[in-house]
Amino acid sequence: MSSIGWSTSARTRTRDAWHFFRRVVMSSPSRFAILIFASLILVFTALFSLPIASAAGTVTPLSDALFTAVSTICVTGLATVDMAGHWSPFGHVLIFLGVNIGGMGVLTLASVLGLVISKKLGLRAKLLAAGDSNPLRAHGGVVNEGQTVRLGEVGQLLTTVALSLVVIELVVAVLLYPGLLMAGVPPLAALWEAPYYAAMSFTNTGFTPNAGGLTEFADDYFILTVLMVSVFLGSIGFPVIYTLLKNVWHVKRWSLHSKLTLITTFILFVAGALVFLVLEYDNPKTFGSMDAVDTTFQAFFLSAMTRSGGFSVVEIGDLNGSSLVAGAMLMFVGGGSASTAGGIKVTTLAVLAIAVWSEARGRQSVEAFGRRIPSDVQRVALSVVAWGATIVALSTIVIAQITKAPIADVLFDVISAFGTVGLSTGLTEDLPESAAYVMALTIFMGRVGTVTLAAAVAATTRTQLYSLPVERPIVG
């Protein structure tokens, strides 16, 4: 009897624990995202630790395996080892698969797999997938039809995500292959490098399969242009790609999110290039030895890559300090929401800029393109910036204290980690283990932290049936 009672009690505890797990984790897309990302990182850490994954056939140290797993799944591109030389073909295949999984978005991937298996999407699956397309969507609650993607369109969006990932990478690989051949890459090597570069550019990761990286193609404008276009398509976000495919010739039907994303992306791309052009034109280590055409092109390329692409032709450590600051600002902003890029997102910057402009003009509401942006979106935008700045500041202080490295180099690499960019002054590769763990946590927070925060803020909205007395503190 005691055995039966103990067994019943154990089953009850197990059932209660499972219900608690479902209620706390599975009910929220943001919590579920953290769980899946963490699980994938642990799996890939174990795989990268295997002797078969390293070129030397030895076990990779835990700190390096974990950092590579985080950088791969979070599509960042920073590394503590020589990515081209340290990993075996098996290791490179793991990296290729990992960036595609991370670039697609784990919630989207889970929903796509469910759609393939069950041939349909339930309400919970749609809400999870919608969480990837818009972090403001409520956790299983009422969904505002003004959101980026309606629940009825989630199935179409998932199809767009899967197809765009495959088709765009395939087209980029096909375009790159003859370019690599003309650049002197052997045919068999180019057959691997072309899809590898395609995946790393569309997912905005920035890893390179060859030891020399893009410096071997510094004068090949065709390859660099293809990579820039691929990075741009990956950085605008899947909801924007979906909108463009659906209403490419009907601009009036574009969502406000799509308009803000494309316009802000273009402004930052051009402004960044002009800034780098002015700051680096006389730097002999970077653009100083180039002619006007080369300098202009490389300035635009650098502007595109600091937005989240992660590729570099010039040595980042050779940039002027002023250029490092400008690059850090671009990296902090990042790309579009629900994209393969990181950062606080361009729509966050756009919403805040419009809010500031509206306040300066004395307007009662924040409006853009004939639409009013509600106050909850503005609060979330402020929260994302505040938490992003806090994460960057704390990580910079801790890593600077551990490494005693120049603060400018630490700040640049930390923002690169938070924005999942992958550019480095050379600091990251030489980090001690303790600092590497802090940097890995920064990458993780940059990939899922602000999205989780935005979802949590939206989910914690409560109906209040009363108003407190108003008192205005002095601001400014």
Secondary structure in CASP SS format (residue, H / E / C, confidence):
PFRMAT SS
TARGET T0000
AUTHOR 0000-0000-0000
METHOD secondary structure of the structure
MODEL  1
M C 1.00
S H 1.00
S H 1.00
I H 1.00
G H 1.00
W H 1.00
S H 1.00
T H 1.00
S H 1.00
A H 1.00
R H 1.00
T H 1.00
R H 1.00
T H 1.00
R H 1.00
D H 1.00
A H 1.00
W H 1.00
H H 1.00
F H 1.00
F H 1.00
R H 1.00
R H 1.00
V H 1.00
V H 1.00
M H 1.00
S C 1.00
S C 1.00
P H 1.00
S H 1.00
R H 1.00
F H 1.00
A H 1.00
I H 1.00
L H 1.00
I H 1.00
F H 1.00
A H 1.00
S H 1.00
L H 1.00
I H 1.00
L H 1.00
V H 1.00
F H 1.00
T H 1.00
A H 1.00
L H 1.00
F H 1.00
S H 1.00
L C 1.00
P H 1.00
I H 1.00
A H 1.00
S E 1.00
A C 1.00
A C 1.00
G C 1.00
T C 1.00
V C 1.00
T C 1.00
P C 1.00
L H 1.00
S H 1.00
D H 1.00
A H 1.00
L H 1.00
F H 1.00
T H 1.00
A H 1.00
V H 1.00
S H 1.00
T H 1.00
I H 1.00
C C 1.00
V C 1.00
T C 1.00
G C 1.00
L C 1.00
A C 1.00
T C 1.00
V C 1.00
D C 1.00
M H 1.00
A H 1.00
G H 1.00
H H 1.00
W E 1.00
S C 1.00
P H 1.00
F H 1.00
G H 1.00
H H 1.00
V H 1.00
L H 1.00
I H 1.00
F H 1.00
L H 1.00
G H 1.00
V H 1.00
N H 1.00
I H 1.00
G H 1.00
G H 1.00
M H 1.00
G C 1.00
V H 1.00
L H 1.00
T H 1.00
L H 1.00
A H 1.00
S H 1.00
V H 1.00
L H 1.00
G H 1.00
L H 1.00
V H 1.00
I H 1.00
S H 1.00
K C 1.00
K C 1.00
L C 1.00
G C 1.00
L H 1.00
R H 1.00
A H 1.00
K H 1.00
L H 1.00
L H 1.00
A H 1.00
A H 1.00
G H 1.00
D H 1.00
S H 1.00
N C 1.00
P C 1.00
L C 1.00
R C 1.00
A C 1.00
H C 1.00
G C 1.00
G C 1.00
V C 1.00
V C 1.00
N C 1.00
E C 1.00
G C 1.00
Q C 1.00
T C 1.00
V C 1.00
R C 1.00
L H 1.00
G H 1.00
E H 1.00
V H 1.00
G H 1.00
Q H 1.00
L H 1.00
L H 1.00
T H 1.00
T H 1.00
V H 1.00
A H 1.00
L H 1.00
S H 1.00
L H 1.00
V H 1.00
V H 1.00
I H 1.00
E H 1.00
L H 1.00
V H 1.00
V H 1.00
A H 1.00
V H 1.00
L H 1.00
L H 1.00
Y H 1.00
P H 1.00
G H 1.00
L H 1.00
L H 1.00
M H 1.00
A C 1.00
G C 1.00
V C 1.00
P C 1.00
P H 1.00
L H 1.00
A H 1.00
A H 1.00
L H 1.00
W H 1.00
E H 1.00
A H 1.00
P H 1.00
Y H 1.00
Y H 1.00
A H 1.00
A H 1.00
M H 1.00
S H 1.00
F H 1.00
T C 1.00
N C 1.00
T C 1.00
G C 1.00
F C 1.00
T C 1.00
P C 1.00
N C 1.00
A C 1.00
G C 1.00
G H 1.00
L H 1.00
T H 1.00
E H 1.00
F H 1.00
A C 1.00
D C 1.00
D C 1.00
Y H 1.00
F H 1.00
I H 1.00
L H 1.00
T H 1.00
V H 1.00
L H 1.00
M H 1.00
V H 1.00
S H 1.00
V H 1.00
F H 1.00
L H 1.00
G H 1.00
S H 1.00
I H 1.00
G C 1.00
F H 1.00
P H 1.00
V H 1.00
I H 1.00
Y H 1.00
T H 1.00
L H 1.00
L H 1.00
K H 1.00
N C 1.00
V C 1.00
W C 1.00
H C 1.00
V H 1.00
K H 1.00
R H 1.00
W C 1.00
S C 1.00
L H 1.00
H H 1.00
S H 1.00
K H 1.00
L H 1.00
T H 1.00
L H 1.00
I H 1.00
T H 1.00
T H 1.00
F H 1.00
I H 1.00
L H 1.00
F H 1.00
V H 1.00
A H 1.00
G H 1.00
A H 1.00
L H 1.00
V H 1.00
F H 1.00
L H 1.00
V H 1.00
L H 1.00
E H 1.00
Y C 1.00
D C 1.00
N C 1.00
P C 1.00
K C 1.00
T C 1.00
F C 1.00
G C 1.00
S C 1.00
M C 1.00
D C 1.00
A H 1.00
V H 1.00
D H 1.00
T H 1.00
T H 1.00
F H 1.00
Q H 1.00
A H 1.00
F H 1.00
F H 1.00
L H 1.00
S H 1.00
A H 1.00
M H 1.00
T H 1.00
R H 1.00
S H 1.00
G H 1.00
G C 1.00
F C 1.00
S C 1.00
V C 1.00
V C 1.00
E C 1.00
I H 1.00
G H 1.00
D H 1.00
L C 1.00
N C 1.00
G H 1.00
S H 1.00
S H 1.00
L H 1.00
V H 1.00
A H 1.00
G H 1.00
A H 1.00
M H 1.00
L H 1.00
M H 1.00
F H 1.00
V H 1.00
G C 1.00
G C 1.00
G C 1.00
S C 1.00
A C 1.00
S C 1.00
T C 1.00
A C 1.00
G C 1.00
G C 1.00
I C 1.00
K C 1.00
V H 1.00
T H 1.00
T H 1.00
L H 1.00
A H 1.00
V H 1.00
L H 1.00
A H 1.00
I H 1.00
A H 1.00
V H 1.00
W H 1.00
S H 1.00
E H 1.00
A H 1.00
R C 1.00
G C 1.00
R C 1.00
Q C 1.00
S C 1.00
V C 1.00
E E 1.00
A E 1.00
F C 1.00
G C 1.00
R E 1.00
R E 1.00
I C 1.00
P C 1.00
S H 1.00
D H 1.00
V H 1.00
Q H 1.00
R H 1.00
V H 1.00
A H 1.00
L H 1.00
S H 1.00
V H 1.00
V H 1.00
A H 1.00
W H 1.00
G H 1.00
A H 1.00
T H 1.00
I H 1.00
V H 1.00
A H 1.00
L H 1.00
S H 1.00
T H 1.00
I H 1.00
V H 1.00
I H 1.00
A H 1.00
Q H 1.00
I H 1.00
T H 1.00
K C 1.00
A C 1.00
P C 1.00
I H 1.00
A H 1.00
D H 1.00
V H 1.00
L H 1.00
F H 1.00
D H 1.00
V H 1.00
I H 1.00
S H 1.00
A H 1.00
F H 1.00
G C 1.00
T C 1.00
V C 1.00
G C 1.00
L C 1.00
S C 1.00
T C 1.00
G C 1.00
L C 1.00
T H 1.00
E H 1.00
D H 1.00
L C 1.00
P C 1.00
E H 1.00
S H 1.00
A H 1.00
A H 1.00
Y H 1.00
V H 1.00
M H 1.00
A H 1.00
L H 1.00
T H 1.00
I H 1.00
F H 1.00
M H 1.00
G H 1.00
R H 1.00
V H 1.00
G H 1.00
T H 1.00
V H 1.00
T H 1.00
L H 1.00
A H 1.00
A H 1.00
A H 1.00
V H 1.00
A H 1.00
A H 1.00
T C 1.00
T C 1.00
R C 1.00
T C 1.00
Q C 1.00
L C 1.00
Y C 1.00
S C 1.00
L C 1.00
P C 1.00
V C 1.00
E C 1.00
R C 1.00
P C 1.00
I C 1.00
V C 1.00
G C 1.00
END
